[in-house]
């Protein structure tokens, strides 16, 4: 622990998380994020095209957030073209009409606009020792040059014990919200609970309801769930890409966070890497099948997930009530990806808002179960084959932790599986890395 104040924050967080309460948002957010398809090279035109595609293909299913991720203020020639005299991000850098105009265009389509920020103050702002807006303090009075991001050299953290520190965040967040932003994804913050609380205070002072999303998930800690309860969604995984490694990381995080009581935030498992990805690194042969296990970023391609991996990935996301942010482009991804992310049972399970629990685990087979929030006798479950070989299973009521008979309907096969009783067993053949995603009902 760095100091007494930090220890006090951890103690407060520990007390906060023991209390049960309603989620800050009633349902996990649904939308699209720019990172896995356009990366740092996202443009104004691409955002507008995506918004049009969301209206045409996804809005009717509840998808509403267009989130502009990292890189929207990168790539300009001069530091002063990136930040203003208070070290705050400018609205006109790569986006010629400015972010307020862009947010207005998204709103005009009946959608909501989100944006990515980094924790703290820009290093250029620190170098020039610029003022903290509305105070007698300077950035060097509040910055903590020892609080660094391990993967970005953009910013320094803020020492929240210093006079002017909260006022810095009030100004920084207040400016962003004034642009018409409805959703803030703030990065490099999950290890800094004192700054999480500062950001939330700043949002409250704007008087606007803004979704707060914390990132990254590599180091999100269950011990800090109390501070995370100030947010609406929290990344609980590293960056997830179209490979088995990403699926396994989601299962690991699901297991850990499903046991945390008192959560008021949605456990975010990153974007859905389906469809057309990696357009920031163009590849004229992107329609050719991808060899191997997929990529961490990588060249332009169609998702390297197999069909079974896609079924597994979207099923686990629904059963864990994770926010669903499509990662592929909305105007050039394949129809099968859209079928999965708009499936009525998948969405009903996800928007039910109950994180599933592990009820069975044996020989690489896991059964996860998510009851309906208003009726525990109905819900959804997933029988996952985590192994590399097909599994022929004969499952009993006890395997589903049921005592009375249940009826099962296989969602992806659109097939009634019949009734499982105490004297019968149910046969299931599950493909390698596959799933039987089922709707269940107690009879």
Buried (B, 14 or more C-beta within 10 A) or exposed (E): EEEEEBEEBBEBBEEBBEEEEEBBBEBBBBBBBBBBBBBBBBBBEBBBBBBBBBBEBBBEBBBBBBBBBBBBBEEEEEBEBBBBEBBBBBBBBBBEEBBBBBBBBBBEBEBBBBBBBBBBBBBBBBEBEBBBBEBEBBBBBBBBEEBBBEEEEBBBBBBBEBEBBBBBBBBBBBBBBEBBBBBBBBBBBBBBBBBBBBBBBBBBBBEEEBBBBBBBBBEBBEEBBBBBBBBBBBBBBBBBBBBBBBBEBBBEBBBBBBEBEEBBBBBBBBBBBBBBBBBBBEEEEBEEEBEEBBBEEBBBBBBBBBEBBBBBBBBBBBBBBBBBBBBBBBBBBBEEBBEBBBBEBBBBBBBBBBBBBBBBEEEBBBBBBBBBEEEEEBBBBBBBBBBEEEBEBEBBBEBBEBEEBBBBBBBBEEEEBEEBBEEEEBEBEBBBBBBBBBBBBBE
